[in-house]
Amino acid sequence: MTKTFRLSIAQLNPTVGDIAGNADQARKAWAEGKAAGADLVALPEMFLVGYQTQDLVAKPAFVADAMRHLMVLAADCADGPALSIGGPVVDEERLYNAYFTLRGGQIIAQARKHFLPNFNVFDEVRLFKGADIAGPYAMNNGARIGNPICEDAWYPDVCEAMVESGAEILVVPNGSPYFREKFPIRMNTMISRVIENNVPMVYINMVGGQDDQMFDGGSFVLNRGGKLAVQLPIMETTVSHVDFQLTDDGWEALDGEKALLPDVMEQDYRVMVEALRDYMRKTGFKKVLLGLSGGIDSAIVAAIAVDALGAENVRCVMLPSEYTSQASLDDAAAAANALGCAYDTVNIAGPRAAVTEALAPLFDGLAADLTEENIQSRIRGLLLMAQSNKFGEMLLTTGNKSEVAVGYATIYGDMAGGYNPIKDMYKTRVFDAARWRNANHRPWMNGPSGEVIPVAIIDKPPSAELRPDQKDEDSLPPYDVLDGILDMLVDQEASVADCVAAGYDRDTVKRVEHLIYISEYKRFQSAPGPRLSDRAFWLDRRYPIVNRWRDES
């Protein structure tokens, strides 16, 4: 008889710190694998405690709690398939990122992460000790499994050492977060490991949002030569059963599900939706509100919120002043109506007059300037936060990456809020995303199909409407120019000279560079938002607030 081996891939969504809840998810996946006749049920990296835990994992009581749950899980899953799950372990006062295999009520194997990522959003060197490379372990049917943990598979050493010591199948648990165009990099790297070692690989990635990061799933199985046998969907929880058979050349995965991956714009939009949905669920909020101005940014945030939470859980508030145009009033109402969400109006004229009167003795004789504009924004922030407090709705903020980069937003004003769905999306891409959403609808969206962002909003020139006839381009370069410069200075870490060589005006580049640096203190205090690029503001890009250096190239 041909030897076979069935592995259940549990592509699931943990919550950081919910050790009991994560363990329950593991139990259910194990039971599903057992019912399907699996030999092994495998979950992602650090699944038991969630990922990334950051400094929470350095707390001894936290790790001890995880180990208690791990041993209970081992006992509960004793009669059936083996169960592999990631979690922390302390050994001789050193903390390790580990991957445990449980069988018969015991830990039968343990791999510890050798290569610790220390770039972008990762700083595992700060938390964990790198371990020696673990050898493989044998399943009951003789299949020998090696477990390179996430980063361990991005370099040849660990996979090569495991295969040289007898591993016949590499099962790679991951906590690999999304950034745009990452999947082909991930896939090509894993194909290299398979070709180098001439063994099949199971790549298991977690799914779900955690603060600014979205783990996008997309687990897959590769056979020798890098041939794709199984491709699971992105951003969806699933337990999928993969069959291997022993051939003359070794173990080979039988062809299974091959989910199609959506295009990059759809992936970006879904990350914004799923990240908000998970942020709400995992923090315990049920409803959101946002200031709906009649502009593109608040309109797309409203669409994202409705797609994530349903129209019944989203409330939009227009806060007009004497500078708010009738077109903006009409467009905001049309956007809320198209989405089917609640829409309220709170006029800021009275509060603004009161503030103006209170400050008049101090401001007497001084010309009106940015101060008065920012007062309007801060009044709006105050009124929105008051509603958030009163009604228990989380306030969404709506600044795009272009505004966040150059500080074209008012701290304690329109930057107020608990989460920003478009924080890592440049303005020009916000327009593209709005057009995409109007043209597309997917089953994972709770909002309606069709034109949910009025075309009038997309077509009109952007304006903060804080003074008569104001346009964003009065203060900033045109967004196609600004975003091109920002992409170079922020995302590519290019020099001023590089930007000039690319065709941008030097004075404009220098002005944008200056705005980026002097706005660092605002970003330090800004709401979190989903990471779409590999150069998002926060963990990807950590700059000092006090900084006098400027690029004179």
Order of alpha helices (4+ residues) and beta strands (2+ residues): beta-alpha-beta-alpha-beta-beta-beta-alpha-beta-beta-alpha-beta-alpha-beta-beta-beta-beta-beta-beta-beta-alpha-beta-alpha-beta-alpha-beta-alpha-alpha-beta-alpha-alpha-alpha-alpha-alpha-alpha-alpha
